């Protein structure tokens, strides 16, 4: 049985409140589902397993499957809408999600690349671990996306804007409170060299600690980020109000497709275990690197202490030698004065040798 990601939501429509059952599914602290007060139809997604939309294979199925093309368009407009002259209405997915690669655990290219009708190119990628070389990798990815537009024999006039969007599971830009960052080619006065896209960074941790704590969403981008940060914790029998849109319903149907098939879920678990092992190895590597830094610092500190001790000993020797030299000089001066005193004539001898007074007669 194949995974299917339909253009419209799948599931059984039921009247809200009818046939209420005990809520199922995992919950997370701080996530309180809110239901719409007005009666309406919604889709029932009874999921057997919790699915995290941030796991790379699920992420690519959400935005990279041909059946979810409308989700990709909606996400791109949500993330880039303010920087686009007009909304994106159609895209061609350049590297669509391949179910066979996922099920065979050979899914290695997990970003999503697409091109719209104006020739603009887009890259969407999620990175749960922030490694030291990630900024260079992000810039290289955008540069490669930009340069790959033209082939041999084509000129630079064929180039179109390139947009690279990264969702980050950990904080990259520490010390900055904003969760969204737009990086484009500007000079010191903010003037553009060429308006050909750029790099968008979305830090999920900062969003979850800030606007994500609210039960409301103000923009479609916030809706998507809230889905990625809380999707695994949603109660599929009591979805919150912010999930009551066609796009979010379709996104939930994608999660359900991963949940209901044993083979797909086992492959998903294997992928999740791999990422956990990767996080564990990276954490261990960070601990070893930190220990090595501490060891180097301690060694340098000990070396500095030894050098200080040697310098102090040298100063002490120099002071002792100087004291000995002063003492020797004083002794020499005493001896010189003693000799002078010894060479002086005696007062009695001087009186005896005084000549007789002259005879007055």
VOKE-746299 format. One record per residue (C-alpha): x, y, z; residue in three letters. Coordinates in Angstrom, 3 decimals, m for minus. Example, Ala and Ser with C-alpha at 12.3 -4.5 7.8 and 13.67 -1.06 7.14 Angstrom:
2
12.300, m4.500, 7.800, ala
13.670, m1.060, 7.140, ser
This chain:
361
0.000, 0.000, 0.000, unk
1.479, 3.355, m1.033, unk
1.602, 6.561, 0.932, unk
m0.822, 9.059, m0.586, unk
m0.754, 12.802, m0.142, unk
m3.998, 14.044, m1.745, unk
m4.548, 17.526, m3.124, unk
m7.448, 17.935, m0.695, unk
m7.871, 16.747, 2.853, unk
m8.645, 13.121, 3.406, unk
m10.547, 11.669, 6.309, unk
m14.088, 11.230, 7.415, unk
m16.027, 14.490, 7.877, unk
m17.970, 14.509, 11.111, unk
m20.034, 17.209, 12.789, unk
m18.097, 18.812, 15.550, unk
m19.299, 17.506, 18.875, unk
m21.146, 14.565, 17.330, unk
m20.079, 11.153, 18.481, unk
m17.538, 12.591, 20.859, unk
m14.931, 10.103, 21.966, unk
m12.184, 10.158, 24.537, unk
m9.333, 12.264, 23.170, unk
m6.429, 10.209, 21.927, unk
m2.898, 11.052, 20.974, unk
0.081, 12.524, 22.857, unk
0.031, 15.879, 24.560, unk
2.849, 18.264, 25.349, unk
3.160, 20.661, 28.231, unk
2.006, 24.097, 27.220, unk
m0.137, 22.877, 24.321, unk
m3.823, 23.405, 25.024, unk
m6.066, 22.567, 22.062, unk
m8.859, 25.057, 21.518, unk
m12.001, 24.223, 19.565, unk
m14.108, 26.569, 17.517, unk
m17.305, 27.492, 19.300, unk
m19.461, 27.545, 16.168, unk
m20.606, 24.141, 14.844, unk
m18.794, 23.224, 11.669, unk
m17.549, 20.208, 9.803, unk
m14.057, 19.031, 10.417, unk
m12.049, 15.993, 9.404, unk
m11.328, 13.184, 11.801, unk
m7.680, 12.091, 11.866, unk
m7.431, 9.215, 14.309, unk
m3.676, 8.602, 14.301, unk
m2.113, 5.438, 15.635, unk
1.279, 7.055, 16.320, unk
2.560, 10.561, 16.962, unk
4.494, 11.923, 13.978, unk
6.966, 14.775, 14.244, unk
6.765, 17.003, 11.123, unk
10.355, 18.140, 11.728, unk
11.802, 14.697, 10.921, unk
13.417, 15.184, 7.537, unk
11.497, 12.507, 5.617, unk
8.149, 13.814, 6.918, unk
9.211, 17.389, 6.205, unk
10.046, 16.523, 2.618, unk
6.766, 14.646, 2.167, unk
4.866, 17.670, 3.512, unk
6.421, 20.185, 1.142, unk
8.052, 18.042, m1.531, unk
5.404, 15.487, m2.522, unk
3.611, 16.201, m5.786, unk
0.266, 15.719, m4.036, unk
1.222, 18.424, m1.530, unk
2.275, 21.035, m4.066, unk
m0.372, 23.441, m2.802, unk
1.174, 23.182, 0.673, unk
4.560, 24.184, m0.749, unk
3.012, 27.173, m2.512, unk
1.227, 28.214, 0.663, unk
4.403, 27.881, 2.749, unk
6.517, 29.856, 0.260, unk
3.959, 32.662, 0.155, unk
3.795, 32.639, 3.962, unk
7.576, 32.892, 4.334, unk
8.362, 35.213, 1.418, unk
5.090, 37.017, 0.755, unk
6.321, 40.435, 1.861, unk
9.375, 40.201, m0.394, unk
7.670, 38.969, m3.541, unk
6.110, 41.360, m6.091, unk
3.161, 38.985, m6.448, unk
2.054, 35.742, m4.748, unk
3.306, 32.440, m6.104, unk
0.481, 30.609, m7.867, unk
2.239, 27.564, m9.337, unk
5.553, 25.755, m8.870, unk
7.436, 22.878, m10.395, unk
9.059, 20.675, m7.765, unk
12.557, 19.967, m9.060, unk
13.356, 17.100, m6.671, unk
9.996, 15.622, m5.602, unk
9.629, 13.315, m2.610, unk
10.260, 9.696, m3.597, unk
8.327, 7.215, m1.479, unk
10.483, 4.267, m2.525, unk
13.673, 6.016, m1.378, unk
12.060, 6.729, 1.990, unk
10.714, 3.222, 2.544, unk
14.044, 1.711, 1.491, unk
15.845, 4.097, 3.912, unk
17.845, 5.642, 1.051, unk
16.462, 9.162, 1.332, unk
19.592, 11.317, 1.275, unk
18.428, 14.562, m0.370, unk
15.931, 15.979, 2.059, unk
15.675, 19.590, 0.902, unk
12.910, 20.752, m1.435, unk
13.758, 22.661, m4.597, unk
11.159, 24.289, m6.832, unk
10.762, 26.803, m9.663, unk
7.795, 29.086, m10.278, unk
6.311, 30.437, m13.505, unk
8.633, 33.491, m13.428, unk
11.698, 31.237, m13.283, unk
12.527, 32.062, m9.667, unk
14.059, 29.140, m7.777, unk
13.390, 28.131, m4.184, unk
15.059, 25.847, m1.680, unk
13.462, 24.788, 1.605, unk
15.417, 22.736, 4.125, unk
15.162, 21.798, 7.794, unk
18.216, 21.316, 10.009, unk
17.670, 20.066, 13.547, unk
21.332, 20.237, 14.625, unk
23.280, 23.484, 14.397, unk
26.878, 22.497, 13.665, unk
29.842, 24.901, 13.540, unk
30.050, 24.842, 9.732, unk
26.312, 25.345, 9.163, unk
26.545, 29.044, 8.150, unk
29.065, 28.162, 5.441, unk
26.860, 25.288, 4.291, unk
23.815, 27.570, 4.115, unk
25.673, 30.164, 2.043, unk
27.156, 27.493, m0.216, unk
23.702, 25.993, m0.767, unk
22.268, 29.352, m1.828, unk
25.243, 30.044, m4.113, unk
24.865, 26.628, m5.730, unk
21.109, 27.173, m6.158, unk
21.799, 30.519, m7.838, unk
24.591, 29.387, m10.156, unk
22.868, 26.155, m11.205, unk
20.267, 28.173, m13.145, unk
22.521, 28.725, m16.148, unk
24.288, 26.110, m18.198, unk
27.144, 26.243, m20.665, unk
26.371, 28.727, m23.437, unk
23.907, 30.778, m21.371, unk
24.675, 34.283, m20.126, unk
24.039, 35.999, m16.799, unk
20.841, 37.541, m18.080, unk
19.216, 34.135, m17.602, unk
19.663, 34.305, m13.835, unk
16.530, 34.762, m11.728, unk
16.100, 35.393, m7.983, unk
16.994, 32.465, m5.731, unk
15.418, 32.051, m2.287, unk
16.813, 29.697, 0.334, unk
14.655, 29.056, 3.427, unk
16.088, 27.171, 6.394, unk
14.108, 25.991, 9.417, unk
16.514, 25.444, 12.303, unk
15.806, 23.199, 15.263, unk
18.469, 24.882, 17.399, unk
19.544, 28.475, 17.855, unk
22.101, 29.708, 15.346, unk
22.185, 33.469, 15.940, unk
22.669, 33.681, 19.687, unk
22.199, 37.040, 21.338, unk
19.528, 38.115, 18.835, unk
15.906, 37.926, 20.028, unk
14.322, 37.642, 16.560, unk
13.412, 34.172, 15.296, unk
13.228, 35.208, 11.605, unk
16.248, 36.581, 9.739, unk
16.402, 37.814, 6.141, unk
19.938, 37.873, 4.730, unk
20.398, 39.641, 1.406, unk
23.212, 41.353, m0.490, unk
23.314, 44.902, 0.885, unk
25.973, 47.561, 1.458, unk
26.541, 49.429, 4.728, unk
23.721, 51.852, 3.893, unk
21.266, 49.032, 3.164, unk
21.355, 49.528, m0.599, unk
20.967, 46.439, m2.736, unk
23.568, 45.298, m5.252, unk
20.968, 43.177, m7.037, unk
17.510, 42.117, m5.910, unk
17.951, 38.410, m6.549, unk
16.544, 36.755, m3.464, unk
18.575, 35.765, m0.432, unk
18.599, 33.507, 2.613, unk
15.789, 33.247, 5.162, unk
16.500, 31.663, 8.564, unk
13.649, 30.578, 10.841, unk
14.762, 29.513, 14.335, unk
12.065, 27.235, 15.710, unk
13.353, 27.294, 19.283, unk
13.105, 31.078, 19.512, unk
9.647, 30.992, 17.951, unk
8.432, 28.349, 20.409, unk
9.767, 30.384, 23.347, unk
8.189, 33.593, 22.036, unk
5.160, 33.951, 19.748, unk
4.700, 30.175, 19.688, unk
3.550, 30.178, 23.307, unk
0.336, 31.940, 22.361, unk
m2.726, 29.962, 21.351, unk
m3.328, 32.414, 18.514, unk
m1.498, 33.018, 15.247, unk
m1.262, 36.399, 13.528, unk
0.295, 35.358, 10.219, unk
0.355, 32.303, 8.011, unk
4.078, 31.947, 8.687, unk
3.346, 31.731, 12.418, unk
0.738, 29.071, 11.631, unk
3.318, 26.976, 9.801, unk
5.987, 27.412, 12.487, unk
3.484, 26.511, 15.190, unk
2.596, 23.382, 13.236, unk
6.247, 22.364, 12.966, unk
6.937, 23.004, 16.665, unk
3.728, 21.450, 18.052, unk
2.609, 19.036, 15.335, unk
3.827, 15.937, 17.153, unk
1.899, 16.935, 20.281, unk
m1.464, 17.716, 18.686, unk
m4.499, 15.708, 19.718, unk
m5.919, 14.673, 16.386, unk
m9.401, 14.335, 17.907, unk
m9.354, 17.895, 19.280, unk
m7.343, 20.081, 16.970, unk
m6.865, 23.692, 18.141, unk
m8.490, 26.601, 16.364, unk
m5.329, 27.651, 14.553, unk
m5.292, 24.244, 12.821, unk
m8.738, 24.755, 11.302, unk
m7.604, 25.711, 7.793, unk
m7.531, 23.697, 4.588, unk
m3.728, 23.726, 4.501, unk
m3.319, 22.530, 8.076, unk
m5.945, 19.831, 7.555, unk
m4.014, 18.600, 4.528, unk
m0.770, 18.708, 6.511, unk
m2.397, 16.571, 9.223, unk
m3.512, 14.085, 6.594, unk
0.139, 13.734, 5.579, unk
1.122, 12.964, 9.159, unk
m1.704, 10.423, 9.306, unk
m0.342, 8.712, 6.181, unk
2.930, 8.114, 8.040, unk
1.097, 6.972, 11.160, unk
m1.316, 4.428, 9.734, unk
1.033, 2.233, 7.654, unk
3.271, m0.084, 9.672, unk
6.045, m0.130, 7.085, unk
5.998, 3.640, 6.742, unk
5.937, 4.128, 10.500, unk
8.812, 1.707, 11.042, unk
10.837, 3.535, 8.398, unk
9.930, 6.810, 10.095, unk
11.081, 5.391, 13.442, unk
14.360, 4.265, 11.878, unk
14.874, 7.777, 10.542, unk
14.062, 9.262, 13.944, unk
16.455, 6.842, 15.666, unk
19.174, 7.840, 13.206, unk
18.648, 11.507, 14.021, unk
18.685, 10.725, 17.747, unk
21.956, 8.847, 17.340, unk
23.317, 11.750, 15.337, unk
22.307, 14.178, 18.082, unk
23.862, 11.881, 20.705, unk
27.116, 11.605, 18.751, unk
27.204, 15.337, 18.190, unk
26.553, 15.971, 21.868, unk
29.372, 13.572, 22.786, unk
31.644, 15.264, 20.243, unk
30.792, 18.652, 21.746, unk
31.557, 17.303, 25.221, unk
34.923, 15.926, 24.059, unk
35.775, 19.183, 22.309, unk
34.803, 21.142, 25.428, unk
36.929, 18.804, 27.568, unk
39.848, 19.264, 25.167, unk
39.444, 23.040, 25.374, unk
39.387, 22.857, 29.166, unk
42.456, 20.594, 29.154, unk
44.333, 22.989, 26.853, unk
43.346, 25.918, 29.056, unk
44.511, 24.063, 32.183, unk
47.778, 23.137, 30.471, unk
48.355, 26.721, 29.393, unk
47.488, 27.901, 32.891, unk
49.968, 25.427, 34.425, unk
52.592, 26.474, 31.893, unk
51.968, 30.129, 32.740, unk
52.219, 29.319, 36.466, unk
55.514, 27.506, 35.856, unk
56.797, 30.432, 33.858, unk
55.743, 32.806, 36.637, unk
57.484, 30.564, 39.175, unk
60.662, 30.517, 37.045, unk
60.519, 34.281, 36.692, unk
59.985, 34.676, 40.434, unk
62.918, 32.330, 41.150, unk
65.049, 34.283, 38.703, unk
64.132, 37.544, 40.372, unk
64.895, 36.017, 43.779, unk
68.334, 34.829, 42.572, unk
69.027, 38.219, 41.077, unk
68.038, 39.918, 44.317, unk
70.264, 37.562, 46.329, unk
73.180, 38.160, 43.972, unk
72.619, 41.900, 44.182, unk
72.514, 41.678, 48.018, unk
75.727, 39.648, 48.016, unk
77.366, 42.177, 45.724, unk
76.250, 45.009, 48.008, unk
77.570, 43.116, 51.039, unk
80.880, 42.424, 49.315, unk
81.124, 46.087, 48.352, unk
80.445, 47.153, 51.930, unk
83.080, 44.758, 53.262, unk
85.585, 46.023, 50.730, unk
84.882, 49.618, 51.759, unk
85.304, 48.686, 55.437, unk
88.644, 47.078, 54.665, unk
89.786, 50.125, 52.710, unk
88.857, 52.466, 55.542, unk
90.600, 50.171, 58.046, unk
93.803, 50.330, 56.050, unk
93.599, 54.108, 55.879, unk
93.166, 54.278, 59.611, unk
96.137, 51.981, 60.122, unk
98.340, 54.210, 57.961, unk
97.521, 57.387, 59.954, unk
100.390, 58.523, 62.448, unk
99.855, 58.103, 66.224, unk
99.108, 61.342, 68.206, unk
101.945, 60.621, 70.835, unk
104.492, 60.077, 68.165, unk
103.488, 63.348, 66.620, unk
104.061, 65.174, 69.966, unk
107.483, 63.574, 70.475, unk
108.601, 64.569, 67.083, unk
107.542, 68.240, 67.653, unk
110.662, 70.541, 67.280, unk
111.965, 72.437, 70.395, unk
110.929, 76.010, 70.945, unk
113.602, 78.688, 69.980, unk
115.822, 80.244, 72.713, unk
114.542, 83.742, 73.525, unk
118.093, 84.957, 74.301, unk
